[in-house]
Amino acid sequence: MDNAKVDAALYLLTGFLQKLKVENPGLIKDMQSAVEERKIIYLLMSRAMRV
């Protein structure tokens, strides 16, 4: 990447997520599930508001 700040932030975030994955193996999967649930809720709400 061309931006040193973005590279540094990505490096730190990657290390943080890897550490979380080791210390709490199910956390990342739980976070992904929560995001998917929120996407579904958002889609349903946006469709309901159109009606």
mmCIF file of the N, C-alpha and C atoms, coordinates in Angstrom:
data_MODEL
# 
_entry.id   MODEL 
# 
loop_
_atom_site.group_PDB 
_atom_site.id 
_atom_site.type_symbol 
_atom_site.label_atom_id 
_atom_site.label_alt_id 
_atom_site.label_comp_id 
_atom_site.label_asym_id 
_atom_site.label_entity_id 
_atom_site.label_seq_id 
_atom_site.pdbx_PDB_ins_code 
_atom_site.Cartn_x 
_atom_site.Cartn_y 
_atom_site.Cartn_z 
_atom_site.occupancy 
_atom_site.B_iso_or_equiv 
_atom_site.pdbx_formal_charge 
_atom_site.auth_seq_id 
_atom_site.auth_comp_id 
_atom_site.auth_asym_id 
_atom_site.auth_atom_id 
_atom_site.pdbx_PDB_model_num 
ATOM 1   N N  . MET A 1 1  ? 0.844   -1.194  0.000  1.00 0.00 ? 1  MET A N  1 
ATOM 2   C CA . MET A 1 1  ? 0.000   0.000   0.000  1.00 0.00 ? 1  MET A CA 1 
ATOM 3   C C  . MET A 1 1  ? 0.881   1.246   0.000  1.00 0.00 ? 1  MET A C  1 
ATOM 4   N N  . ASP A 1 2  ? 0.288   2.341   -0.368 1.00 0.00 ? 2  ASP A N  1 
ATOM 5   C CA . ASP A 1 2  ? 1.052   3.576   -0.466 1.00 0.00 ? 2  ASP A CA 1 
ATOM 6   C C  . ASP A 1 2  ? 0.983   4.424   0.795  1.00 0.00 ? 2  ASP A C  1 
ATOM 7   N N  . ASN A 1 3  ? 0.080   4.136   1.694  1.00 0.00 ? 3  ASN A N  1 
ATOM 8   C CA . ASN A 1 3  ? -0.120  4.968   2.862  1.00 0.00 ? 3  ASN A CA 1 
ATOM 9   C C  . ASN A 1 3  ? 0.454   4.286   4.102  1.00 0.00 ? 3  ASN A C  1 
ATOM 10  N N  . ALA A 1 4  ? 1.503   4.863   4.684  1.00 0.00 ? 4  ALA A N  1 
ATOM 11  C CA . ALA A 1 4  ? 2.179   4.251   5.828  1.00 0.00 ? 4  ALA A CA 1 
ATOM 12  C C  . ALA A 1 4  ? 1.254   4.120   7.035  1.00 0.00 ? 4  ALA A C  1 
ATOM 13  N N  . LYS A 1 5  ? 0.371   5.091   7.238  1.00 0.00 ? 5  LYS A N  1 
ATOM 14  C CA . LYS A 1 5  ? -0.557  5.029   8.373  1.00 0.00 ? 5  LYS A CA 1 
ATOM 15  C C  . LYS A 1 5  ? -1.555  3.885   8.211  1.00 0.00 ? 5  LYS A C  1 
ATOM 16  N N  . VAL A 1 6  ? -2.043  3.705   7.003  1.00 0.00 ? 6  VAL A N  1 
ATOM 17  C CA . VAL A 1 6  ? -2.972  2.611   6.734  1.00 0.00 ? 6  VAL A CA 1 
ATOM 18  C C  . VAL A 1 6  ? -2.261  1.273   6.908  1.00 0.00 ? 6  VAL A C  1 
ATOM 19  N N  . ASP A 1 7  ? -1.043  1.175   6.408  1.00 0.00 ? 7  ASP A N  1 
ATOM 20  C CA . ASP A 1 7  ? -0.258  -0.054  6.559  1.00 0.00 ? 7  ASP A CA 1 
ATOM 21  C C  . ASP A 1 7  ? -0.044  -0.384  8.034  1.00 0.00 ? 7  ASP A C  1 
ATOM 22  N N  . ALA A 1 8  ? 0.311   0.616   8.826  1.00 0.00 ? 8  ALA A N  1 
ATOM 23  C CA . ALA A 1 8  ? 0.559   0.403   10.251 1.00 0.00 ? 8  ALA A CA 1 
ATOM 24  C C  . ALA A 1 8  ? -0.721  -0.021  10.965 1.00 0.00 ? 8  ALA A C  1 
ATOM 25  N N  . ALA A 1 9  ? -1.825  0.625   10.646 1.00 0.00 ? 9  ALA A N  1 
ATOM 26  C CA . ALA A 1 9  ? -3.100  0.290   11.279 1.00 0.00 ? 9  ALA A CA 1 
ATOM 27  C C  . ALA A 1 9  ? -3.515  -1.135  10.904 1.00 0.00 ? 9  ALA A C  1 
ATOM 28  N N  . LEU A 1 10 ? -3.338  -1.508  9.647  1.00 0.00 ? 10 LEU A N  1 
ATOM 29  C CA . LEU A 1 10 ? -3.677  -2.856  9.195  1.00 0.00 ? 10 LEU A CA 1 
ATOM 30  C C  . LEU A 1 10 ? -2.808  -3.892  9.896  1.00 0.00 ? 10 LEU A C  1 
ATOM 31  N N  . TYR A 1 11 ? -1.531  -3.594  10.044 1.00 0.00 ? 11 TYR A N  1 
ATOM 32  C CA . TYR A 1 11 ? -0.611  -4.494  10.733 1.00 0.00 ? 11 TYR A CA 1 
ATOM 33  C C  . TYR A 1 11 ? -1.043  -4.698  12.185 1.00 0.00 ? 11 TYR A C  1 
ATOM 34  N N  . LEU A 1 12 ? -1.349  -3.613  12.882 1.00 0.00 ? 12 LEU A N  1 
ATOM 35  C CA . LEU A 1 12 ? -1.766  -3.697  14.285 1.00 0.00 ? 12 LEU A CA 1 
ATOM 36  C C  . LEU A 1 12 ? -3.102  -4.430  14.427 1.00 0.00 ? 12 LEU A C  1 
ATOM 37  N N  . LEU A 1 13 ? -4.042  -4.107  13.559 1.00 0.00 ? 13 LEU A N  1 
ATOM 38  C CA . LEU A 1 13 ? -5.356  -4.755  13.610 1.00 0.00 ? 13 LEU A CA 1 
ATOM 39  C C  . LEU A 1 13 ? -5.245  -6.251  13.332 1.00 0.00 ? 13 LEU A C  1 
ATOM 40  N N  . THR A 1 14 ? -4.414  -6.622  12.365 1.00 0.00 ? 14 THR A N  1 
ATOM 41  C CA . THR A 1 14 ? -4.211  -8.037  12.046 1.00 0.00 ? 14 THR A CA 1 
ATOM 42  C C  . THR A 1 14 ? -3.622  -8.777  13.246 1.00 0.00 ? 14 THR A C  1 
ATOM 43  N N  . GLY A 1 15 ? -2.612  -8.184  13.872 1.00 0.00 ? 15 GLY A N  1 
ATOM 44  C CA . GLY A 1 15 ? -2.008  -8.802  15.051 1.00 0.00 ? 15 GLY A CA 1 
ATOM 45  C C  . GLY A 1 15 ? -3.000  -8.934  16.190 1.00 0.00 ? 15 GLY A C  1 
ATOM 46  N N  . PHE A 1 16 ? -3.802  -7.901  16.389 1.00 0.00 ? 16 PHE A N  1 
ATOM 47  C CA . PHE A 1 16 ? -4.819  -7.926  17.444 1.00 0.00 ? 16 PHE A CA 1 
ATOM 48  C C  . PHE A 1 16 ? -5.836  -9.037  17.194 1.00 0.00 ? 16 PHE A C  1 
ATOM 49  N N  . LEU A 1 17 ? -6.328  -9.154  15.963 1.00 0.00 ? 17 LEU A N  1 
ATOM 50  C CA . LEU A 1 17 ? -7.309  -10.191 15.633 1.00 0.00 ? 17 LEU A CA 1 
ATOM 51  C C  . LEU A 1 17 ? -6.708  -11.590 15.758 1.00 0.00 ? 17 LEU A C  1 
ATOM 52  N N  . GLN A 1 18 ? -5.439  -11.755 15.374 1.00 0.00 ? 18 GLN A N  1 
ATOM 53  C CA . GLN A 1 18 ? -4.789  -13.055 15.513 1.00 0.00 ? 18 GLN A CA 1 
ATOM 54  C C  . GLN A 1 18 ? -4.664  -13.445 16.982 1.00 0.00 ? 18 GLN A C  1 
ATOM 55  N N  . LYS A 1 19 ? -4.332  -12.471 17.836 1.00 0.00 ? 19 LYS A N  1 
ATOM 56  C CA . LYS A 1 19 ? -4.225  -12.740 19.273 1.00 0.00 ? 19 LYS A CA 1 
ATOM 57  C C  . LYS A 1 19 ? -5.589  -13.109 19.851 1.00 0.00 ? 19 LYS A C  1 
ATOM 58  N N  . LEU A 1 20 ? -6.628  -12.381 19.448 1.00 0.00 ? 20 LEU A N  1 
ATOM 59  C CA . LEU A 1 20 ? -7.982  -12.704 19.918 1.00 0.00 ? 20 LEU A CA 1 
ATOM 60  C C  . LEU A 1 20 ? -8.385  -14.108 19.487 1.00 0.00 ? 20 LEU A C  1 
ATOM 61  N N  . LYS A 1 21 ? -8.035  -14.466 18.264 1.00 0.00 ? 21 LYS A N  1 
ATOM 62  C CA . LYS A 1 21 ? -8.397  -15.788 17.738 1.00 0.00 ? 21 LYS A CA 1 
ATOM 63  C C  . LYS A 1 21 ? -7.751  -16.897 18.562 1.00 0.00 ? 21 LYS A C  1 
ATOM 64  N N  . VAL A 1 22 ? -6.517  -16.680 19.000 1.00 0.00 ? 22 VAL A N  1 
ATOM 65  C CA . VAL A 1 22 ? -5.823  -17.683 19.804 1.00 0.00 ? 22 VAL A CA 1 
ATOM 66  C C  . VAL A 1 22 ? -6.410  -17.748 21.215 1.00 0.00 ? 22 VAL A C  1 
ATOM 67  N N  . GLU A 1 23 ? -6.664  -16.588 21.812 1.00 0.00 ? 23 GLU A N  1 
ATOM 68  C CA . GLU A 1 23 ? -7.147  -16.536 23.188 1.00 0.00 ? 23 GLU A CA 1 
ATOM 69  C C  . GLU A 1 23 ? -8.620  -16.906 23.319 1.00 0.00 ? 23 GLU A C  1 
ATOM 70  N N  . ASN A 1 24 ? -9.405  -16.632 22.293 1.00 0.00 ? 24 ASN A N  1 
ATOM 71  C CA . ASN A 1 24 ? -10.842 -16.907 22.333 1.00 0.00 ? 24 ASN A CA 1 
ATOM 72  C C  . ASN A 1 24 ? -11.261 -17.408 20.957 1.00 0.00 ? 24 ASN A C  1 
ATOM 73  N N  . PRO A 1 25 ? -11.058 -18.706 20.698 1.00 0.00 ? 25 PRO A N  1 
ATOM 74  C CA . PRO A 1 25 ? -11.231 -19.250 19.349 1.00 0.00 ? 25 PRO A CA 1 
ATOM 75  C C  . PRO A 1 25 ? -12.589 -18.985 18.690 1.00 0.00 ? 25 PRO A C  1 
ATOM 76  N N  . GLY A 1 26 ? -13.670 -18.911 19.435 1.00 0.00 ? 26 GLY A N  1 
ATOM 77  C CA . GLY A 1 26 ? -14.980 -18.717 18.826 1.00 0.00 ? 26 GLY A CA 1 
ATOM 78  C C  . GLY A 1 26 ? -15.372 -17.270 18.605 1.00 0.00 ? 26 GLY A C  1 
ATOM 79  N N  . LEU A 1 27 ? -14.561 -16.346 19.085 1.00 0.00 ? 27 LEU A N  1 
ATOM 80  C CA . LEU A 1 27 ? -14.937 -14.928 19.047 1.00 0.00 ? 27 LEU A CA 1 
ATOM 81  C C  . LEU A 1 27 ? -15.117 -14.398 17.630 1.00 0.00 ? 27 LEU A C  1 
ATOM 82  N N  . ILE A 1 28 ? -14.177 -14.672 16.748 1.00 0.00 ? 28 ILE A N  1 
ATOM 83  C CA . ILE A 1 28 ? -14.243 -14.146 15.382 1.00 0.00 ? 28 ILE A CA 1 
ATOM 84  C C  . ILE A 1 28 ? -15.485 -14.687 14.680 1.00 0.00 ? 28 ILE A C  1 
ATOM 85  N N  . LYS A 1 29 ? -15.749 -15.977 14.831 1.00 0.00 ? 29 LYS A N  1 
ATOM 86  C CA . LYS A 1 29 ? -16.927 -16.578 14.200 1.00 0.00 ? 29 LYS A CA 1 
ATOM 87  C C  . LYS A 1 29 ? -18.205 -15.950 14.767 1.00 0.00 ? 29 LYS A C  1 
ATOM 88  N N  . ASP A 1 30 ? -18.244 -15.719 16.080 1.00 0.00 ? 30 ASP A N  1 
ATOM 89  C CA . ASP A 1 30 ? -19.401 -15.064 16.698 1.00 0.00 ? 30 ASP A CA 1 
ATOM 90  C C  . ASP A 1 30 ? -19.595 -13.655 16.145 1.00 0.00 ? 30 ASP A C  1 
ATOM 91  N N  . MET A 1 31 ? -18.490 -12.937 15.954 1.00 0.00 ? 31 MET A N  1 
ATOM 92  C CA . MET A 1 31 ? -18.574 -11.575 15.415 1.00 0.00 ? 31 MET A CA 1 
ATOM 93  C C  . MET A 1 31 ? -19.102 -11.605 13.984 1.00 0.00 ? 31 MET A C  1 
ATOM 94  N N  . GLN A 1 32 ? -18.638 -12.572 13.188 1.00 0.00 ? 32 GLN A N  1 
ATOM 95  C CA . GLN A 1 32 ? -19.114 -12.696 11.807 1.00 0.00 ? 32 GLN A CA 1 
ATOM 96  C C  . GLN A 1 32 ? -20.607 -13.005 11.783 1.00 0.00 ? 32 GLN A C  1 
ATOM 97  N N  . SER A 1 33 ? -21.054 -13.875 12.671 1.00 0.00 ? 33 SER A N  1 
ATOM 98  C CA . SER A 1 33 ? -22.476 -14.217 12.743 1.00 0.00 ? 33 SER A CA 1 
ATOM 99  C C  . SER A 1 33 ? -23.308 -12.997 13.111 1.00 0.00 ? 33 SER A C  1 
ATOM 100 N N  . ALA A 1 34 ? -22.819 -12.216 14.054 1.00 0.00 ? 34 ALA A N  1 
ATOM 101 C CA . ALA A 1 34 ? -23.546 -11.015 14.482 1.00 0.00 ? 34 ALA A CA 1 
ATOM 102 C C  . ALA A 1 34 ? -23.676 -10.026 13.327 1.00 0.00 ? 34 ALA A C  1 
ATOM 103 N N  . VAL A 1 35 ? -22.613 -9.872  12.540 1.00 0.00 ? 35 VAL A N  1 
ATOM 104 C CA . VAL A 1 35 ? -22.654 -8.963  11.387 1.00 0.00 ? 35 VAL A CA 1 
ATOM 105 C C  . VAL A 1 35 ? -23.671 -9.456  10.370 1.00 0.00 ? 35 VAL A C  1 
ATOM 106 N N  . GLU A 1 36 ? -23.684 -10.755 10.101 1.00 0.00 ? 36 GLU A N  1 
ATOM 107 C CA . GLU A 1 36 ? -24.645 -11.312 9.145  1.00 0.00 ? 36 GLU A CA 1 
ATOM 108 C C  . GLU A 1 36 ? -26.080 -11.110 9.639  1.00 0.00 ? 36 GLU A C  1 
ATOM 109 N N  . GLU A 1 37 ? -26.310 -11.319 10.930 1.00 0.00 ? 37 GLU A N  1 
ATOM 110 C CA . GLU A 1 37 ? -27.652 -11.111 11.489 1.00 0.00 ? 37 GLU A CA 1 
ATOM 111 C C  . GLU A 1 37 ? -28.087 -9.655  11.331 1.00 0.00 ? 37 GLU A C  1 
ATOM 112 N N  . ARG A 1 38 ? -27.167 -8.740  11.587 1.00 0.00 ? 38 ARG A N  1 
ATOM 113 C CA . ARG A 1 38 ? -27.505 -7.316  11.451 1.00 0.00 ? 38 ARG A CA 1 
ATOM 114 C C  . ARG A 1 38 ? -27.791 -6.950  10.002 1.00 0.00 ? 38 ARG A C  1 
ATOM 115 N N  . LYS A 1 39 ? -27.073 -7.557  9.065  1.00 0.00 ? 39 LYS A N  1 
ATOM 116 C CA . LYS A 1 39 ? -27.339 -7.304  7.644  1.00 0.00 ? 39 LYS A CA 1 
ATOM 117 C C  . LYS A 1 39 ? -28.757 -7.729  7.288  1.00 0.00 ? 39 LYS A C  1 
ATOM 118 N N  . ILE A 1 40 ? -29.146 -8.905  7.768  1.00 0.00 ? 40 ILE A N  1 
ATOM 119 C CA . ILE A 1 40 ? -30.492 -9.417  7.482  1.00 0.00 ? 40 ILE A CA 1 
ATOM 120 C C  . ILE A 1 40 ? -31.547 -8.504  8.082  1.00 0.00 ? 40 ILE A C  1 
ATOM 121 N N  . ILE A 1 41 ? -31.338 -8.097  9.328  1.00 0.00 ? 41 ILE A N  1 
ATOM 122 C CA . ILE A 1 41 ? -32.288 -7.197  9.991  1.00 0.00 ? 41 ILE A CA 1 
ATOM 123 C C  . ILE A 1 41 ? -32.393 -5.881  9.230  1.00 0.00 ? 41 ILE A C  1 
ATOM 124 N N  . TYR A 1 42 ? -31.259 -5.333  8.815  1.00 0.00 ? 42 TYR A N  1 
ATOM 125 C CA . TYR A 1 42 ? -31.260 -4.075  8.071  1.00 0.00 ? 42 TYR A CA 1 
ATOM 126 C C  . TYR A 1 42 ? -32.033 -4.221  6.755  1.00 0.00 ? 42 TYR A C  1 
ATOM 127 N N  . LEU A 1 43 ? -31.787 -5.320  6.044  1.00 0.00 ? 43 LEU A N  1 
ATOM 128 C CA . LEU A 1 43 ? -32.499 -5.535  4.775  1.00 0.00 ? 43 LEU A CA 1 
ATOM 129 C C  . LEU A 1 43 ? -34.001 -5.651  5.000  1.00 0.00 ? 43 LEU A C  1 
ATOM 130 N N  . LEU A 1 44 ? -34.396 -6.404  6.019  1.00 0.00 ? 44 LEU A N  1 
ATOM 131 C CA . LEU A 1 44 ? -35.824 -6.554  6.304  1.00 0.00 ? 44 LEU A CA 1 
ATOM 132 C C  . LEU A 1 44 ? -36.462 -5.223  6.689  1.00 0.00 ? 44 LEU A C  1 
ATOM 133 N N  . MET A 1 45 ? -35.760 -4.449  7.503  1.00 0.00 ? 45 MET A N  1 
ATOM 134 C CA . MET A 1 45 ? -36.300 -3.146  7.914  1.00 0.00 ? 45 MET A CA 1 
ATOM 135 C C  . MET A 1 45 ? -36.407 -2.190  6.734  1.00 0.00 ? 45 MET A C  1 
ATOM 136 N N  . SER A 1 46 ? -35.404 -2.192  5.867  1.00 0.00 ? 46 SER A N  1 
ATOM 137 C CA . SER A 1 46 ? -35.444 -1.277  4.723  1.00 0.00 ? 46 SER A CA 1 
ATOM 138 C C  . SER A 1 46 ? -36.556 -1.668  3.759  1.00 0.00 ? 46 SER A C  1 
ATOM 139 N N  . ARG A 1 47 ? -36.808 -2.960  3.602  1.00 0.00 ? 47 ARG A N  1 
ATOM 140 C CA . ARG A 1 47 ? -37.920 -3.407  2.747  1.00 0.00 ? 47 ARG A CA 1 
ATOM 141 C C  . ARG A 1 47 ? -39.260 -3.049  3.364  1.00 0.00 ? 47 ARG A C  1 
ATOM 142 N N  . ALA A 1 48 ? -39.374 -3.193  4.682  1.00 0.00 ? 48 ALA A N  1 
ATOM 143 C CA . ALA A 1 48 ? -40.633 -2.880  5.372  1.00 0.00 ? 48 ALA A CA 1 
ATOM 144 C C  . ALA A 1 48 ? -40.960 -1.391  5.272  1.00 0.00 ? 48 ALA A C  1 
ATOM 145 N N  . MET A 1 49 ? -39.954 -0.548  5.250  1.00 0.00 ? 49 MET A N  1 
ATOM 146 C CA . MET A 1 49 ? -40.188 0.895   5.174  1.00 0.00 ? 49 MET A CA 1 
ATOM 147 C C  . MET A 1 49 ? -40.638 1.309   3.784  1.00 0.00 ? 49 MET A C  1 
ATOM 148 N N  . ARG A 1 50 ? -40.337 0.506   2.771  1.00 0.00 ? 50 ARG A N  1 
ATOM 149 C CA . ARG A 1 50 ? -40.761 0.813   1.409  1.00 0.00 ? 50 ARG A CA 1 
ATOM 150 C C  . ARG A 1 50 ? -42.245 0.528   1.188  1.00 0.00 ? 50 ARG A C  1 
ATOM 151 N N  . VAL A 1 51 ? -42.786 -0.353  1.999  1.00 0.00 ? 51 VAL A N  1 
ATOM 152 C CA . VAL A 1 51 ? -44.182 -0.773  1.813  1.00 0.00 ? 51 VAL A CA 1 
ATOM 153 C C  . VAL A 1 51 ? -45.131 0.267   2.335  1.00 0.00 ? 51 VAL A C  1 
# 
